[in-house]
Amino acid sequence: MQQAIYRQRHPMLSIIEEKSSMFSKLFKTVKVMVSKYQN
């Protein structure tokens, strides 16, 4: 039973991981831009 529940939730987890990786890339880009602006 537990495995079936995990498999159903897994696609959602992969979507969340994708979005978080996208967000981290965006955050790094913003940090670089801010550092350039400050210097």
mmCIF entry with sequence, helices, sheets and N, C-alpha, C, O atoms, coordinates in Angstrom:
data_MODEL
# 
_entry.id   MODEL 
# 
_entity.id                         1 
_entity.type                       polymer 
_entity.pdbx_number_of_molecules   1 
# 
_entity_poly.entity_id                      1 
_entity_poly.type                           'polypeptide(L)' 
_entity_poly.nstd_linkage                   no 
_entity_poly.nstd_monomer                   no 
_entity_poly.pdbx_seq_one_letter_code       MQQAIYRQRHPMLSIIEEKSSMFSKLFKTVKVMVSKYQN 
_entity_poly.pdbx_seq_one_letter_code_can   MQQAIYRQRHPMLSIIEEKSSMFSKLFKTVKVMVSKYQN 
_entity_poly.pdbx_strand_id                 A 
# 
loop_
_entity_poly_seq.entity_id 
_entity_poly_seq.num 
_entity_poly_seq.mon_id 
_entity_poly_seq.hetero 
1 1  MET n 
1 2  GLN n 
1 3  GLN n 
1 4  ALA n 
1 5  ILE n 
1 6  TYR n 
1 7  ARG n 
1 8  GLN n 
1 9  ARG n 
1 10 HIS n 
1 11 PRO n 
1 12 MET n 
1 13 LEU n 
1 14 SER n 
1 15 ILE n 
1 16 ILE n 
1 17 GLU n 
1 18 GLU n 
1 19 LYS n 
1 20 SER n 
1 21 SER n 
1 22 MET n 
1 23 PHE n 
1 24 SER n 
1 25 LYS n 
1 26 LEU n 
1 27 PHE n 
1 28 LYS n 
1 29 THR n 
1 30 VAL n 
1 31 LYS n 
1 32 VAL n 
1 33 MET n 
1 34 VAL n 
1 35 SER n 
1 36 LYS n 
1 37 TYR n 
1 38 GLN n 
1 39 ASN n 
# 
_struct_asym.id          A 
_struct_asym.entity_id   1 
# 
_struct_conf.conf_type_id            HELX_P 
_struct_conf.id                      HELX_P1 
_struct_conf.pdbx_PDB_helix_id       AA1 
_struct_conf.beg_label_comp_id       GLN 
_struct_conf.beg_label_asym_id       A 
_struct_conf.beg_label_seq_id        2 
_struct_conf.pdbx_beg_PDB_ins_code   ? 
_struct_conf.end_label_comp_id       GLN 
_struct_conf.end_label_asym_id       A 
_struct_conf.end_label_seq_id        38 
_struct_conf.pdbx_end_PDB_ins_code   ? 
_struct_conf.beg_auth_comp_id        GLN 
_struct_conf.beg_auth_asym_id        A 
_struct_conf.beg_auth_seq_id         2 
_struct_conf.end_auth_comp_id        GLN 
_struct_conf.end_auth_asym_id        A 
_struct_conf.end_auth_seq_id         38 
_struct_conf.pdbx_PDB_helix_class    1 
_struct_conf.details                 ? 
_struct_conf.pdbx_PDB_helix_length   37 
# 
_struct_conf_type.id          HELX_P 
_struct_conf_type.criteria    ? 
_struct_conf_type.reference   ? 
# 
loop_
_atom_site.group_PDB 
_atom_site.id 
_atom_site.type_symbol 
_atom_site.label_atom_id 
_atom_site.label_alt_id 
_atom_site.label_comp_id 
_atom_site.label_asym_id 
_atom_site.label_entity_id 
_atom_site.label_seq_id 
_atom_site.pdbx_PDB_ins_code 
_atom_site.Cartn_x 
_atom_site.Cartn_y 
_atom_site.Cartn_z 
_atom_site.occupancy 
_atom_site.B_iso_or_equiv 
_atom_site.pdbx_formal_charge 
_atom_site.auth_seq_id 
_atom_site.auth_comp_id 
_atom_site.auth_asym_id 
_atom_site.auth_atom_id 
_atom_site.pdbx_PDB_model_num 
ATOM 1   N N  . MET A 1 1  ? 0.838  -1.211 0.000   1.00 0.00 ? 1  MET A N  1 
ATOM 2   C CA . MET A 1 1  ? 0.000  0.000  0.000   1.00 0.00 ? 1  MET A CA 1 
ATOM 3   C C  . MET A 1 1  ? 0.870  1.259  0.000   1.00 0.00 ? 1  MET A C  1 
ATOM 4   O O  . MET A 1 1  ? 0.629  2.186  -0.773  1.00 0.00 ? 1  MET A O  1 
ATOM 5   N N  . GLN A 1 2  ? 1.865  1.284  0.856   1.00 0.00 ? 2  GLN A N  1 
ATOM 6   C CA . GLN A 1 2  ? 2.706  2.471  0.987   1.00 0.00 ? 2  GLN A CA 1 
ATOM 7   C C  . GLN A 1 2  ? 3.396  2.809  -0.341  1.00 0.00 ? 2  GLN A C  1 
ATOM 8   O O  . GLN A 1 2  ? 3.498  3.976  -0.719  1.00 0.00 ? 2  GLN A O  1 
ATOM 9   N N  . GLN A 1 3  ? 3.867  1.772  -1.040  1.00 0.00 ? 3  GLN A N  1 
ATOM 10  C CA . GLN A 1 3  ? 4.574  2.001  -2.303  1.00 0.00 ? 3  GLN A CA 1 
ATOM 11  C C  . GLN A 1 3  ? 3.657  2.620  -3.355  1.00 0.00 ? 3  GLN A C  1 
ATOM 12  O O  . GLN A 1 3  ? 4.080  3.493  -4.113  1.00 0.00 ? 3  GLN A O  1 
ATOM 13  N N  . ALA A 1 4  ? 2.403  2.171  -3.404  1.00 0.00 ? 4  ALA A N  1 
ATOM 14  C CA . ALA A 1 4  ? 1.451  2.703  -4.386  1.00 0.00 ? 4  ALA A CA 1 
ATOM 15  C C  . ALA A 1 4  ? 1.220  4.197  -4.138  1.00 0.00 ? 4  ALA A C  1 
ATOM 16  O O  . ALA A 1 4  ? 1.166  4.989  -5.078  1.00 0.00 ? 4  ALA A O  1 
ATOM 17  N N  . ILE A 1 5  ? 1.086  4.566  -2.875  1.00 0.00 ? 5  ILE A N  1 
ATOM 18  C CA . ILE A 1 5  ? 0.900  5.978  -2.509  1.00 0.00 ? 5  ILE A CA 1 
ATOM 19  C C  . ILE A 1 5  ? 2.132  6.773  -2.937  1.00 0.00 ? 5  ILE A C  1 
ATOM 20  O O  . ILE A 1 5  ? 2.004  7.874  -3.472  1.00 0.00 ? 5  ILE A O  1 
ATOM 21  N N  . TYR A 1 6  ? 3.317  6.225  -2.707  1.00 0.00 ? 6  TYR A N  1 
ATOM 22  C CA . TYR A 1 6  ? 4.558  6.903  -3.081  1.00 0.00 ? 6  TYR A CA 1 
ATOM 23  C C  . TYR A 1 6  ? 4.620  7.118  -4.590  1.00 0.00 ? 6  TYR A C  1 
ATOM 24  O O  . TYR A 1 6  ? 5.016  8.187  -5.054  1.00 0.00 ? 6  TYR A O  1 
ATOM 25  N N  . ARG A 1 7  ? 4.228  6.103  -5.348  1.00 0.00 ? 7  ARG A N  1 
ATOM 26  C CA . ARG A 1 7  ? 4.266  6.220  -6.808  1.00 0.00 ? 7  ARG A CA 1 
ATOM 27  C C  . ARG A 1 7  ? 3.300  7.285  -7.303  1.00 0.00 ? 7  ARG A C  1 
ATOM 28  O O  . ARG A 1 7  ? 3.588  7.983  -8.275  1.00 0.00 ? 7  ARG A O  1 
ATOM 29  N N  . GLN A 1 8  ? 2.161  7.414  -6.641  1.00 0.00 ? 8  GLN A N  1 
ATOM 30  C CA . GLN A 1 8  ? 1.200  8.441  -7.051  1.00 0.00 ? 8  GLN A CA 1 
ATOM 31  C C  . GLN A 1 8  ? 1.750  9.835  -6.755  1.00 0.00 ? 8  GLN A C  1 
ATOM 32  O O  . GLN A 1 8  ? 1.541  10.765 -7.535  1.00 0.00 ? 8  GLN A O  1 
ATOM 33  N N  . ARG A 1 9  ? 2.442  9.979  -5.646  1.00 0.00 ? 9  ARG A N  1 
ATOM 34  C CA . ARG A 1 9  ? 2.975  11.291 -5.263  1.00 0.00 ? 9  ARG A CA 1 
ATOM 35  C C  . ARG A 1 9  ? 4.241  11.646 -6.025  1.00 0.00 ? 9  ARG A C  1 
ATOM 36  O O  . ARG A 1 9  ? 4.576  12.822 -6.169  1.00 0.00 ? 9  ARG A O  1 
ATOM 37  N N  . HIS A 1 10 ? 4.939  10.636 -6.508  1.00 0.00 ? 10 HIS A N  1 
ATOM 38  C CA . HIS A 1 10 ? 6.252  10.866 -7.112  1.00 0.00 ? 10 HIS A CA 1 
ATOM 39  C C  . HIS A 1 10 ? 6.250  11.876 -8.266  1.00 0.00 ? 10 HIS A C  1 
ATOM 40  O O  . HIS A 1 10 ? 7.127  12.740 -8.290  1.00 0.00 ? 10 HIS A O  1 
ATOM 41  N N  . PRO A 1 11 ? 5.310  11.818 -9.231  1.00 0.00 ? 11 PRO A N  1 
ATOM 42  C CA . PRO A 1 11 ? 5.309  12.822 -10.301 1.00 0.00 ? 11 PRO A CA 1 
ATOM 43  C C  . PRO A 1 11 ? 5.244  14.246 -9.758  1.00 0.00 ? 11 PRO A C  1 
ATOM 44  O O  . PRO A 1 11 ? 5.914  15.142 -10.273 1.00 0.00 ? 11 PRO A O  1 
ATOM 45  N N  . MET A 1 12 ? 4.442  14.453 -8.722  1.00 0.00 ? 12 MET A N  1 
ATOM 46  C CA . MET A 1 12 ? 4.337  15.776 -8.105  1.00 0.00 ? 12 MET A CA 1 
ATOM 47  C C  . MET A 1 12 ? 5.698  16.190 -7.542  1.00 0.00 ? 12 MET A C  1 
ATOM 48  O O  . MET A 1 12 ? 6.115  17.340 -7.681  1.00 0.00 ? 12 MET A O  1 
ATOM 49  N N  . LEU A 1 13 ? 6.379  15.242 -6.907  1.00 0.00 ? 13 LEU A N  1 
ATOM 50  C CA . LEU A 1 13 ? 7.694  15.559 -6.334  1.00 0.00 ? 13 LEU A CA 1 
ATOM 51  C C  . LEU A 1 13 ? 8.678  15.957 -7.432  1.00 0.00 ? 13 LEU A C  1 
ATOM 52  O O  . LEU A 1 13 ? 9.461  16.890 -7.252  1.00 0.00 ? 13 LEU A O  1 
ATOM 53  N N  . SER A 1 14 ? 8.642  15.259 -8.562  1.00 0.00 ? 14 SER A N  1 
ATOM 54  C CA . SER A 1 14 ? 9.574  15.585 -9.647  1.00 0.00 ? 14 SER A CA 1 
ATOM 55  C C  . SER A 1 14 ? 9.283  16.974 -10.202 1.00 0.00 ? 14 SER A C  1 
ATOM 56  O O  . SER A 1 14 ? 10.203 17.709 -10.558 1.00 0.00 ? 14 SER A O  1 
ATOM 57  N N  . ILE A 1 15 ? 7.998  17.335 -10.276 1.00 0.00 ? 15 ILE A N  1 
ATOM 58  C CA . ILE A 1 15 ? 7.615  18.677 -10.742 1.00 0.00 ? 15 ILE A CA 1 
ATOM 59  C C  . ILE A 1 15 ? 8.147  19.728 -9.770  1.00 0.00 ? 15 ILE A C  1 
ATOM 60  O O  . ILE A 1 15 ? 8.677  20.758 -10.187 1.00 0.00 ? 15 ILE A O  1 
ATOM 61  N N  . ILE A 1 16 ? 8.001  19.463 -8.475  1.00 0.00 ? 16 ILE A N  1 
ATOM 62  C CA . ILE A 1 16 ? 8.486  20.405 -7.456  1.00 0.00 ? 16 ILE A CA 1 
ATOM 63  C C  . ILE A 1 16 ? 10.010 20.540 -7.561  1.00 0.00 ? 16 ILE A C  1 
ATOM 64  O O  . ILE A 1 16 ? 10.542 21.645 -7.452  1.00 0.00 ? 16 ILE A O  1 
ATOM 65  N N  . GLU A 1 17 ? 10.710 19.424 -7.772  1.00 0.00 ? 17 GLU A N  1 
ATOM 66  C CA . GLU A 1 17 ? 12.169 19.460 -7.910  1.00 0.00 ? 17 GLU A CA 1 
ATOM 67  C C  . GLU A 1 17 ? 12.568 20.286 -9.119  1.00 0.00 ? 17 GLU A C  1 
ATOM 68  O O  . GLU A 1 17 ? 13.522 21.063 -9.067  1.00 0.00 ? 17 GLU A O  1 
ATOM 69  N N  . GLU A 1 18 ? 11.827 20.111 -10.215 1.00 0.00 ? 18 GLU A N  1 
ATOM 70  C CA . GLU A 1 18 ? 12.114 20.877 -11.428 1.00 0.00 ? 18 GLU A CA 1 
ATOM 71  C C  . GLU A 1 18 ? 11.977 22.371 -11.163 1.00 0.00 ? 18 GLU A C  1 
ATOM 72  O O  . GLU A 1 18 ? 12.846 23.160 -11.532 1.00 0.00 ? 18 GLU A O  1 
ATOM 73  N N  . LYS A 1 19 ? 10.864 22.752 -10.513 1.00 0.00 ? 19 LYS A N  1 
ATOM 74  C CA . LYS A 1 19 ? 10.618 24.164 -10.238 1.00 0.00 ? 19 LYS A CA 1 
ATOM 75  C C  . LYS A 1 19 ? 11.659 24.726 -9.271  1.00 0.00 ? 19 LYS A C  1 
ATOM 76  O O  . LYS A 1 19 ? 12.097 25.865 -9.427  1.00 0.00 ? 19 LYS A O  1 
ATOM 77  N N  . SER A 1 20 ? 12.054 23.938 -8.278  1.00 0.00 ? 20 SER A N  1 
ATOM 78  C CA . SER A 1 20 ? 13.035 24.430 -7.313  1.00 0.00 ? 20 SER A CA 1 
ATOM 79  C C  . SER A 1 20 ? 14.398 24.627 -7.989  1.00 0.00 ? 20 SER A C  1 
ATOM 80  O O  . SER A 1 20 ? 15.119 25.571 -7.666  1.00 0.00 ? 20 SER A O  1 
ATOM 81  N N  . SER A 1 21 ? 14.751 23.737 -8.926  1.00 0.00 ? 21 SER A N  1 
ATOM 82  C CA . SER A 1 21 ? 16.018 23.912 -9.635  1.00 0.00 ? 21 SER A CA 1 
ATOM 83  C C  . SER A 1 21 ? 15.961 25.150 -10.525 1.00 0.00 ? 21 SER A C  1 
ATOM 84  O O  . SER A 1 21 ? 16.941 25.887 -10.633 1.00 0.00 ? 21 SER A O  1 
ATOM 85  N N  . MET A 1 22 ? 14.805 25.381 -11.167 1.00 0.00 ? 22 MET A N  1 
ATOM 86  C CA . MET A 1 22 ? 14.618 26.588 -11.964 1.00 0.00 ? 22 MET A CA 1 
ATOM 87  C C  . MET A 1 22 ? 14.761 27.825 -11.079 1.00 0.00 ? 22 MET A C  1 
ATOM 88  O O  . MET A 1 22 ? 15.405 28.803 -11.461 1.00 0.00 ? 22 MET A O  1 
ATOM 89  N N  . PHE A 1 23 ? 14.148 27.770 -9.884  1.00 0.00 ? 23 PHE A N  1 
ATOM 90  C CA . PHE A 1 23 ? 14.198 28.897 -8.949  1.00 0.00 ? 23 PHE A CA 1 
ATOM 91  C C  . PHE A 1 23 ? 15.627 29.152 -8.490  1.00 0.00 ? 23 PHE A C  1 
ATOM 92  O O  . PHE A 1 23 ? 16.039 30.306 -8.373  1.00 0.00 ? 23 PHE A O  1 
ATOM 93  N N  . SER A 1 24 ? 16.386 28.095 -8.228  1.00 0.00 ? 24 SER A N  1 
ATOM 94  C CA . SER A 1 24 ? 17.764 28.270 -7.768  1.00 0.00 ? 24 SER A CA 1 
ATOM 95  C C  . SER A 1 24 ? 18.619 28.904 -8.865  1.00 0.00 ? 24 SER A C  1 
ATOM 96  O O  . SER A 1 24 ? 19.485 29.729 -8.576  1.00 0.00 ? 24 SER A O  1 
ATOM 97  N N  . LYS A 1 25 ? 18.377 28.519 -10.135 1.00 0.00 ? 25 LYS A N  1 
ATOM 98  C CA . LYS A 1 25 ? 19.111 29.143 -11.242 1.00 0.00 ? 25 LYS A CA 1 
ATOM 99  C C  . LYS A 1 25 ? 18.774 30.627 -11.328 1.00 0.00 ? 25 LYS A C  1 
ATOM 100 O O  . LYS A 1 25 ? 19.657 31.465 -11.510 1.00 0.00 ? 25 LYS A O  1 
ATOM 101 N N  . LEU A 1 26 ? 17.503 30.938 -11.198 1.00 0.00 ? 26 LEU A N  1 
ATOM 102 C CA . LEU A 1 26 ? 17.060 32.333 -11.237 1.00 0.00 ? 26 LEU A CA 1 
ATOM 103 C C  . LEU A 1 26 ? 17.696 33.122 -10.098 1.00 0.00 ? 26 LEU A C  1 
ATOM 104 O O  . LEU A 1 26 ? 18.149 34.251 -10.286 1.00 0.00 ? 26 LEU A O  1 
ATOM 105 N N  . PHE A 1 27 ? 17.724 32.509 -8.909  1.00 0.00 ? 27 PHE A N  1 
ATOM 106 C CA . PHE A 1 27 ? 18.302 33.164 -7.737  1.00 0.00 ? 27 PHE A CA 1 
ATOM 107 C C  . PHE A 1 27 ? 19.780 33.447 -7.948  1.00 0.00 ? 27 PHE A C  1 
ATOM 108 O O  . PHE A 1 27 ? 20.259 34.523 -7.588  1.00 0.00 ? 27 PHE A O  1 
ATOM 109 N N  . LYS A 1 28 ? 20.519 32.492 -8.532  1.00 0.00 ? 28 LYS A N  1 
ATOM 110 C CA . LYS A 1 28 ? 21.941 32.693 -8.804  1.00 0.00 ? 28 LYS A CA 1 
ATOM 111 C C  . LYS A 1 28 ? 22.134 33.842 -9.780  1.00 0.00 ? 28 LYS A C  1 
ATOM 112 O O  . LYS A 1 28 ? 23.028 34.670 -9.606  1.00 0.00 ? 28 LYS A O  1 
ATOM 113 N N  . THR A 1 29 ? 21.291 33.890 -10.809 1.00 0.00 ? 29 THR A N  1 
ATOM 114 C CA . THR A 1 29 ? 21.377 34.965 -11.807 1.00 0.00 ? 29 THR A CA 1 
ATOM 115 C C  . THR A 1 29 ? 21.152 36.321 -11.152 1.00 0.00 ? 29 THR A C  1 
ATOM 116 O O  . THR A 1 29 ? 21.871 37.283 -11.425 1.00 0.00 ? 29 THR A O  1 
ATOM 117 N N  . VAL A 1 30 ? 20.147 36.387 -10.285 1.00 0.00 ? 30 VAL A N  1 
ATOM 118 C CA . VAL A 1 30 ? 19.849 37.637 -9.586  1.00 0.00 ? 30 VAL A CA 1 
ATOM 119 C C  . VAL A 1 30 ? 21.023 38.045 -8.695  1.00 0.00 ? 30 VAL A C  1 
ATOM 120 O O  . VAL A 1 30 ? 21.383 39.221 -8.631  1.00 0.00 ? 30 VAL A O  1 
ATOM 121 N N  . LYS A 1 31 ? 21.617 37.065 -8.010  1.00 0.00 ? 31 LYS A N  1 
ATOM 122 C CA . LYS A 1 31 ? 22.765 37.360 -7.151  1.00 0.00 ? 31 LYS A CA 1 
ATOM 123 C C  . LYS A 1 31 ? 23.918 37.938 -7.962  1.00 0.00 ? 31 LYS A C  1 
ATOM 124 O O  . LYS A 1 31 ? 24.566 38.894 -7.534  1.00 0.00 ? 31 LYS A O  1 
ATOM 125 N N  . VAL A 1 32 ? 24.171 37.362 -9.122  1.00 0.00 ? 32 VAL A N  1 
ATOM 126 C CA . VAL A 1 32 ? 25.252 37.857 -9.991  1.00 0.00 ? 32 VAL A CA 1 
ATOM 127 C C  . VAL A 1 32 ? 24.961 39.281 -10.441 1.00 0.00 ? 32 VAL A C  1 
ATOM 128 O O  . VAL A 1 32 ? 25.846 40.136 -10.433 1.00 0.00 ? 32 VAL A O  1 
ATOM 129 N N  . MET A 1 33 ? 23.701 39.533 -10.838 1.00 0.00 ? 33 MET A N  1 
ATOM 130 C CA . MET A 1 33 ? 23.319 40.873 -11.275 1.00 0.00 ? 33 MET A CA 1 
ATOM 131 C C  . MET A 1 33 ? 23.470 41.888 -10.142 1.00 0.00 ? 33 MET A C  1 
ATOM 132 O O  . MET A 1 33 ? 23.951 43.001 -10.356 1.00 0.00 ? 33 MET A O  1 
ATOM 133 N N  . VAL A 1 34 ? 23.057 41.497 -8.941  1.00 0.00 ? 34 VAL A N  1 
ATOM 134 C CA . VAL A 1 34 ? 23.153 42.393 -7.786  1.00 0.00 ? 34 VAL A CA 1 
ATOM 135 C C  . VAL A 1 34 ? 24.620 42.693 -7.474  1.00 0.00 ? 34 VAL A C  1 
ATOM 136 O O  . VAL A 1 34 ? 24.972 43.837 -7.186  1.00 0.00 ? 34 VAL A O  1 
ATOM 137 N N  . SER A 1 35 ? 25.468 41.677 -7.529  1.00 0.00 ? 35 SER A N  1 
ATOM 138 C CA . SER A 1 35 ? 26.885 41.893 -7.230  1.00 0.00 ? 35 SER A CA 1 
ATOM 139 C C  . SER A 1 35 ? 27.521 42.819 -8.275  1.00 0.00 ? 35 SER A C  1 
ATOM 140 O O  . SER A 1 35 ? 28.358 43.657 -7.938  1.00 0.00 ? 35 SER A O  1 
ATOM 141 N N  . LYS A 1 36 ? 27.126 42.666 -9.532  1.00 0.00 ? 36 LYS A N  1 
ATOM 142 C CA . LYS A 1 36 ? 27.642 43.554 -10.583 1.00 0.00 ? 36 LYS A CA 1 
ATOM 143 C C  . LYS A 1 36 ? 27.167 44.982 -10.347 1.00 0.00 ? 36 LYS A C  1 
ATOM 144 O O  . LYS A 1 36 ? 27.922 45.938 -10.527 1.00 0.00 ? 36 LYS A O  1 
ATOM 145 N N  . TYR A 1 37 ? 25.913 45.116 -9.943  1.00 0.00 ? 37 TYR A N  1 
ATOM 146 C CA . TYR A 1 37 ? 25.344 46.448 -9.711  1.00 0.00 ? 37 TYR A CA 1 
ATOM 147 C C  . TYR A 1 37 ? 26.037 47.145 -8.540  1.00 0.00 ? 37 TYR A C  1 
ATOM 148 O O  . TYR A 1 37 ? 26.265 48.354 -8.576  1.00 0.00 ? 37 TYR A O  1 
ATOM 149 N N  . GLN A 1 38 ? 26.369 46.374 -7.502  1.00 0.00 ? 38 GLN A N  1 
ATOM 150 C CA . GLN A 1 38 ? 26.993 46.960 -6.302  1.00 0.00 ? 38 GLN A CA 1 
ATOM 151 C C  . GLN A 1 38 ? 28.435 47.363 -6.576  1.00 0.00 ? 38 GLN A C  1 
ATOM 152 O O  . GLN A 1 38 ? 28.904 48.367 -6.040  1.00 0.00 ? 38 GLN A O  1 
ATOM 153 N N  . ASN A 1 39 ? 29.143 46.602 -7.398  1.00 0.00 ? 39 ASN A N  1 
ATOM 154 C CA . ASN A 1 39 ? 30.565 46.887 -7.624  1.00 0.00 ? 39 ASN A CA 1 
ATOM 155 C C  . ASN A 1 39 ? 30.807 48.040 -8.591  1.00 0.00 ? 39 ASN A C  1 
ATOM 156 O O  . ASN A 1 39 ? 31.956 48.382 -8.869  1.00 0.00 ? 39 ASN A O  1 
# 
